[in-house]
């Protein structure tokens, strides 16, 4: 709990993955990928429970071994390519209320595909959100992008065109206004706001800027290998 308010962390991990089959349980530096997110939630001094929501009993068993609660298997309609993160989390919250009689004030979404978390990321984000609770209902993790929108292109036949023609093109990175991308280190939101606005980006959302090496997400094998290399370097430096 934080400031007397309950916190549920949710790790979503379905069995199907087209970009990198079996990625959620693929070994990453000695642990299944999902274990890094589960253990990050367990490490938090504010998170009351870490829930793994999955449609796979094999993934569920791995999650239990690493300390996650797995009180249900996700229904098939919430385990396909079209199921949104919101619908998965809404199902989990409904289960806790109707089946277990438990309510939580804050929801922390920990995507397994973003395992490069610092030890205090979750707690520092919770602390910032709670300290600004009268002004904000959610906080997201952002990283500065180095492939700036001002230099992105689109292809038209054999021609190259600016992807965002309204943005001024500058040759030097230092001259461009920084742009940020939401990486899945953590999304934290008040549960009543989440259920009302049905988004992890409600109208009143603040942010935490993460470090450069955390700005990766695993969608395919190249991403996995890049994160594996970074993680090995970070672990060796501790």
C-alpha positions in Angstrom: 0.0 0.0 0.0 1.0 3.6 -0.4 -0.6 6.3 1.6 -3.2 3.8 2.7 -4.2 2.9 -0.8 -4.0 -0.6 -2.3 -1.8 -1.3 -5.3 -2.2 -4.2 -7.8 0.5 -4.9 -10.4 -0.6 -6.8 -13.5 1.8 -8.7 -15.8 0.0 -9.7 -19.1 1.5 -12.7 -20.9 -0.5 -14.6 -23.5 0.8 -17.7 -25.1 0.6 -16.5 -28.7 3.3 -14.2 -30.2 3.9 -13.8 -34.0 7.0 -11.6 -33.8 8.9 -14.0 -31.5 7.1 -17.2 -30.7 7.2 -18.2 -27.0 8.9 -14.9 -26.1 7.2 -14.5 -22.7 8.9 -17.6 -21.3 12.1 -17.4 -23.4 15.2 -17.4 -21.3 16.7 -14.0 -20.7 19.9 -13.9 -18.7 18.9 -17.0 -16.7 15.2 -16.3 -16.2 12.0 -16.6 -18.2 11.2 -13.2 -19.7 8.1 -12.8 -17.5 10.1 -13.4 -14.4 11.8 -10.0 -14.7 8.5 -8.1 -14.6 7.0 -10.3 -11.8 10.1 -9.8 -9.7 10.1 -6.0 -10.3 6.6 -5.9 -9.0 7.5 -8.0 -6.0 10.5 -5.8 -5.2 8.2 -2.7 -4.9 7.6 -1.7 -1.3 4.1 -0.4 -2.3 2.7 -3.2 -4.5 0.3 -5.4 -2.6 0.0 -8.2 -5.1 1.5 -9.1 -8.5 -1.0 -10.7 -10.8 0.0 -12.7 -13.9 -2.9 -12.8 -16.4 -2.4 -15.5 -19.1 -4.3 -18.0 -21.2 -1.6 -20.6 -20.8 -1.3 -23.1 -17.9 2.4 -23.5 -18.7 3.0 -19.8 -18.4 0.8 -19.7 -15.3 3.0 -22.3 -13.6 6.2 -20.4 -14.4 4.6 -17.3 -13.0 3.6 -19.0 -9.8 7.2 -20.3 -9.3 8.4 -16.8 -9.5 5.9 -15.4 -7.0 3.0 -14.2 -9.1 -0.6 -14.7 -8.2 -2.5 -16.6 -10.9 -6.0 -17.1 -9.7 -7.5 -17.6 -13.2 -6.7 -18.3 -16.8 -7.6 -15.6 -19.2 -10.5 -16.4 -21.6 -9.6 -17.0 -25.2 -11.3 -13.9 -26.5 -8.9 -11.8 -24.4 -5.8 -13.8 -25.7 -5.8 -12.9 -29.4 -4.1 -10.2 -31.4 -7.0 -7.8 -31.1 -7.5 -7.9 -27.3 -6.4 -4.6 -25.8 -4.4 -4.1 -22.6 -7.4 -2.3 -21.2 -9.8 -5.2 -21.8 -7.3 -7.6 -20.2 -6.9 -5.4 -17.1 -10.6 -4.7 -16.8 -11.2 -8.5 -16.8 -8.6 -8.9 -14.0 -10.1 -6.1 -11.9 -13.6 -7.5 -12.3 -12.4 -10.9 -11.2 -10.8 -9.6 -8.0 -14.0 -7.6 -7.1 -16.6 -10.3 -7.9 -14.7 -13.4 -7.0 -12.3 -12.4 -4.3 -14.0 -9.3 -2.9 -10.9 -7.2 -3.3 -10.5 -3.6 -4.5 -7.4 -1.7 -5.4 -6.9 2.0 -5.7 -3.9 1.9 -8.1 -3.2 -0.4 -11.0 0.4 -0.9 -12.2 0.8 -2.4 -15.7 4.1 -4.2 -16.2 4.6 -5.3 -19.7 7.0 -8.3 -20.0 8.4 -6.9 -23.2 10.0 -4.1 -21.3 12.3 -5.8 -18.7 14.9 -3.1 -18.4 13.6 -1.5 -15.2 15.7 0.2 -12.6 15.1 -1.0 -9.0 13.2 2.1 -8.0 11.2 2.9 -11.1 7.9 1.5 -9.9 8.1 3.1 -6.5 9.3 6.5 -7.7 6.5 6.6 -10.2 3.9 5.7 -7.5 5.4 8.3 -5.2 5.1 11.0 -7.8 1.6 10.1 -8.8 0.4 9.9 -5.2 2.1 13.2 -4.3 0.3 14.9 -7.2 -3.0 12.9 -6.9 -5.1 16.1 -6.8 -3.7 17.0 -10.3 -3.0 13.7 -12.0 -4.7 10.3 -12.3 -2.0 8.4 -14.1 1.8 8.3 -14.8 3.6 6.7 -17.8 7.2 6.0 -18.5 8.7 7.9 -21.5 12.0 7.8 -23.2 13.5 10.3 -25.5 13.6 9.1 -29.1 16.7 9.4 -31.2 14.9 8.7 -34.5 13.2 12.1 -34.4 9.9 12.7 -36.2 11.4 15.7 -38.0 13.7 13.5 -40.0 11.3 10.5 -40.6 10.3 9.9 -44.3 7.5 8.2 -46.2 7.9 6.5 -49.5 5.7 7.5 -52.5 6.6 5.5 -55.6 10.3 6.2 -56.1 10.1 9.5 -54.2 11.0 10.2 -50.6 8.8 12.7 -48.7 8.8 14.1 -45.1 6.6 12.0 -42.9 5.7 15.1 -40.9 6.0 18.0 -43.4 4.9 20.5 -40.8 7.9 19.8 -38.6 11.0 21.9 -39.4 13.9 19.8 -40.5 17.2 20.5 -38.9 20.4 18.7 -39.5 21.7 18.7 -35.9 20.0 16.6 -33.3 20.8 19.3 -30.7 18.6 21.8 -32.6 15.5 19.7 -32.4 12.9 19.8 -29.7 13.1 16.5 -27.8 10.4 13.9 -28.7 9.4 11.1 -26.4 7.9 7.7 -26.8 6.0 5.7 -24.2 8.0 2.6 -23.2 6.5 -0.1 -21.1 8.6 0.3 -17.9 5.3 1.0 -16.1 1.9 2.5 -16.6 0.3 3.4 -13.3 -3.3 4.7 -13.0 -6.0 5.1 -10.5 -8.4 2.2 -11.0 -11.5 4.3 -10.8 -10.1 6.6 -13.5 -9.0 3.6 -15.6 -12.5 2.0 -15.5 -14.2 5.3 -16.3 -11.9 6.6 -19.1 -11.0 3.1 -20.4 -7.4 4.1 -21.1 -3.9 4.2 -19.5 -3.6 7.7 -20.9 -6.5 9.5 -19.1 -6.9 13.3 -19.5 -4.7 14.0 -16.4 -1.5 12.0 -17.0 2.0 12.9 -15.9 5.3 11.1 -16.7 8.7 9.7 -15.7 11.5 9.9 -18.2 13.5 6.7 -18.2 17.2 6.2 -19.1 18.5 5.7 -22.6 19.2 2.0 -22.2 15.6 1.4 -21.1 14.2 2.5 -24.4 13.7 -0.9 -25.9 10.7 -3.2 -26.2 10.8 -6.8 -27.4 8.7 -7.4 -30.5 11.1 -9.7 -32.4 14.4 -11.5 -32.1 16.5 -8.5 -32.9 14.9 -6.6 -30.0 15.4 -9.6 -27.7 19.1 -9.8 -28.6 19.6 -6.1 -28.1 17.9 -6.2 -24.7 19.9 -9.3 -23.7 23.1 -7.6 -24.5 22.1 -4.5 -22.5 21.0 -6.6 -19.6 24.2 -8.6 -19.4 26.2 -5.3 -19.4 24.0 -3.8 -16.6 24.1 -7.0 -14.5 27.9 -7.2 -14.8 28.1 -3.6 -13.6 26.2 -4.2 -10.4 
